[in-house]
Amino acid sequence: MSQNEWKDFLAARHLAPDGESFGDLPGELSAAHDGAVLVPVSDYAVIRASGEDSATFLHNLLSNDVKSLAADGVRFAGLCTAKGRLLATFHIWHDGPDLLLAVSADIQAAILKKLSMYVLRSKVKLTDAAEIVLLGLGGPKAAAAAQEVLGATPPGPMQIAAITGGHVVALAVDRYLLAVTPHTAIDLWPKLAANARPAGAATWRWIEIAAGQPRVIAATQEAFVPQMVNMEIPAVGGISFNKGCYPGQEIVARTQYLGKVKRRMYRARLDSALPPGTDVYTSESGDQHCGALVTVAPSAGGGYECLVVVQSSGAEAGEVFAGKPGGPPRLTLGQLPYAID
């Protein structure tokens, strides 16, 4: 069964052509806030790494330790330029002898090409894992929905469990990915939808914002070093500082050990929608931008929420503006589920 058949299945259930909602976005966001949602995570795609050198190959390129990844484990990691700027972020897990990397769909093809340039004599093959679709289960009751699929207690955070046709990938106690074949996704849908409200990609972005989970897309490539999006914080867990060299490692290490990170990622509210990558300003930065929007999504409480990288001193002063100096809109900073410092 193909991806197109999966898309037709979802369209028949009234998923919007852009994948953003099933027609009732406020209701979907409310379910994510209070219950559980089932999301076709159409704005992610998967890369497959096959071959005996796969783990070593990725370990030498990414910001986190891949060689020590357990068979039932999950890693979050970034791919950086030589200047330490993020080109992509991934969740990585095993699929038998292979490794799978979930990455923003809008950059998957370019990142697949970029990674392939490094293969040279390594015994690794990188391919578009188009045979896999991703379903998200999110919200405070997501674990109960995942248990219905597994028939057992779901895996703990950053672990996986095998199911027929794929895996359940636990990102947190309230956030799961099901990486499965289109046929399995269609078979599971009725059971999943009985325990979690179908919702679109906009709701999944809101769930990521609430979790303080960064995602690099085309509009934000090379905008941030990993620490700007909190990747060294254990709750995000995207950097290993003892794994050895990788592109940008010297810059990432210097940022960590030779001074305070001046820009950080915060959660915030804004009244109008602006795209990721939009420059942000503070009263003290004047006409010079000092950060950018990372992820933006409609909010269950009305308006919009975002993850935003901004100069910390400006954030502490409470005057942050998006799009132009002095706004509008003005961002109202909120709380992340983890401490930054």
N, C-alpha and C positions, 0 to 999 in steps of 0.2 A: 504494500500500500504506500502511496506517494504522499509527499508534502501537500500536493494540490488537492488530494482527496481529504486530507485533514483540514485544509483551508475551506473546502466546500462544506464539510461537516460543521465547522464553526459558523460559517455564513448562514447556514440553515437554522442555526440557533440565535441568529440576529447579532452576531458580533459585527461591529461597524467595520467598513472596509479598511480604515486606518488602524484597527485593532485596539482603539482606545477604550471602548466600553461596549456593553451589551444593551445600551439604550437608556439606562438609568444610572448615570454616574453618581449622583448623590447617594442613592441607595447602595451602590457598590462600595463607595468610600465608607459609608456608615457601617456596613458589614465588616470591612477590614478593621475598623476601629473597635468594634464591639464583639464580633463573632469570628467567622472564617470566610475566606474567599478562595475561589478556584480561578486561576488566571492562565490563559494561553500566553506564555511569555514570548511573544513574537518579536520583541526587539532585542532578543539575545540569539546568538547562533553558536554552534559548537565546532571546534577544531579537534581532529583526532591525530594523535601522535603514536605511530606504530614503529616497532623495531627495538632491538635489544639496547640501543643507546638512548632511547627516548627520555628516560628520567635524567640521565647525565646531561643530555643536550639542553633540556629545558632548565635544569639546575644552573647551567652556565650562562643562561640568558636572562633569567627572571630574578626578581628581588627577594624571593623567598626560597626556602629549602625544599627542593622537589625530590632529591635522592632519598631522603628519610621519610617520605610520605608513605604511611601505612596503607595496606590494601583496603582498609575500611575508612581511610581518612580523607579530608578535604583541605586544600590550601587556597588561600587568597594571595595573589601576587601581581606584580606589575612588570611591564616591559618598558624600559627607559631608553632614551637617547644617550649618547656619550656625555651629554651635559646634565644628565640626571632628570630629564623631563619625561613625564609619563606619556607613552604612546598608546598604552592599553592597560586594562586591568582584567584579571581572570579569576574564576573559581576553577580549581583543578581537582580531578579525582580519577581513580583507576576504573577501567572497564576491562577486566581480565588482564592480559598482558599490555594493553594499551593505556594511554592517558588521554582524558578528555578535558578540553579547556572551553568554558563558557565565556563568551566575550560579546560586547555590544555588536548587534547585527550590522550596524552601519559601517563598521570598520573591519568586520571579519575577513573579507576577501583581501583587503590591503595588508592586514596583519599576517594572514596566512602566507602571502607573498613575501613579506618582510622576514618572517621566521625561516622560510624556505631558503632564503639567501645565505643563511648561516650553516646549512646542512653539510655542504662540502663532502667530506669522507665519512661523516657520522652515519651509523647504521640506524637511520630514522626516516620515516616517511610521514609527511604531514598532508592531511586531506580535509576537505570540507565534510563534516559528519552530517550530511543532509538526511541521513536515515534516522536521525534523532530529533524529536521535538521536546520542548521544555514546557512543563506545566508548573505553575507556582501555587503553593498553598500558604496563605498568610493570615495573620490575625491571632488574637488571644486564644481562639479555639482551634487553631490549625493543627495542633498535635493530636487532638481527638479525631480530626478528619484523616490525618495521616495514619493513625492506628487502624481506622476502618479499612484502609487499603492494604496495610501490611498484615492485619490480623494479629498484631503483636505491638508491643511498645515501640514507638519509632526510635531511630537512632538519636544519640545525643548530638549537640552542636558540633559542626565540622566533622561529621561522620556520615557514612553511607550505609544503606542496606539494600541488598538485591531483591528485586521482585521479578515476576515473569515479564520479560520484554524490556528490562532496564533496571534502573536504580532509583531509590529515594535518597536525595542528597539533602541532609539537614544542615542549613546555614545557621540556624538559631532555634530556640524552643518554639518560636512563633513564625518560622519562615523555612519553607522546604521547597526544593525543586524536585520534580519527577522527570528524569531524563529517560525517555521511553521511545519506542517505535510509534509511528502514526497509528498503526493497527491497535497497539496496546492503549494508546491515549483514547481512542474511540471506544474501546471496550470498557475502560475505567471510568469514562466520563459520567455515566448515569449514577454510579455508586459515589463518585466524588461530589457530584452536583447535589446529591441528597444530603450531604453533610457540610457543604461549603457553597456559598453563593457565587455563581459565575460572574467574573469581573474582567475588565480589560487592562491593557498595559498601563494606563494612567494610574490605576489603583496600585499596581505593583511598584511603580515609581514612588508613590506616596509611602508605601511600606518600606522601601529602601531609605527614603528620607527620614522616616521615623526611627529607623535603625541606625542612622548615621553611617550608612554604607555607601562609599563613593563608587562611581562608575565613570570611566573615561569613554567619551563618544567622539565622533569626528570633530565636533565644534570645540572640544576642550583638549585635543591632543597637543602635547608640548606646553600646556599652560601651567602645569603644576609639577613640583618635585613631590615624591611620595609623602613626606612629612606634612606638606601643606594640606593634604586630604586625610591626615591622621592615620596613615597606614602603619606607623611604628607603634601605635597604641595597641596593647594586647587585645582589646575588644574588637579591633579591626584586623589586626594580625597579618599585615601584608609584607613585612620586611624581616629578614634574618640578618643579623649583624655578625654572624660567625660562619657563614656559608662559603665565603670566598668571593672571588671577583665575578662581576657581570657588568654589562654596559651601564655606565653611570654610577657604579658602586662607589667610586672615590668621592663624588659630589654628595651622594646620599650619606656616606659615613661622615664626611666633613660637616654636613648640616647637623648631624646628630651630636657630634662630640665637640665641635668648636664654636658653639654659640647657640643662642636661643632661636627657635623657629619664629620668624617675625610675622608670617602669615599662617592662618589656621582655618580649618573648615568648621563652620557653625550651621546650626539649623535656624531657619528664619521664616517669617511670614511676609507676604507682600500682597497688595490689593489687585494687581494686574499681572497677567502672564507675560514673561519675557523668556527668550530661549536660553538654554545653557550656553556658556561662553560669553554672555553679556558682561561687559566690564562693570565693576563696582567701585565706588568712591567713598571716602569719609570726609568729614569736615576738615581734618588736618592734612589730608592728601591733596586738597584743592582740585586742580584740573588734571592731576595725574591719577590714573586708575591704580588701585592697589589690590586687585583680586578679580574674581569672576564667579558667576553662577555655575554650579556644578550640575545639579539636577533640579528640575522644577516639575511640580504636579499640583493639580487641584487638591484642595483640602476638604476634609469632612466637615469642618467648621465654617466653610465658605472661604472665598478668596483662594489664595495659593500658598503653598509651602515650598521651600527650597533648601538645598545645601549650598552654602556659599563660602568660598575662600576669600578672606579679607584680612587686611593688616590688623593684628590683634589689638594694638593700642587704639585704633579707631573703633573696633568692635566694643572694647571696654567703655569707650566714651558714649556708645549707644547711638551714634549717628552714621548710618550706613545707607548709601543710595545706589540704585541700579540704573544703568543706562546713560546717566549723565550726572555731573556734579550737582549736588543739591536736590536731585530727583525731579519730579516723582518717578518711580515710587520710592518711598522710604521703607527700608526693611526693619521689621521688628524681630529682634533676636529671641530665640526660644532655647529650649533645653535639649541637648543630646542625651542619649541613654548611657553615656560614659563620660568620665572627666577627661578634659583635654590635657591639663597639666597636673 
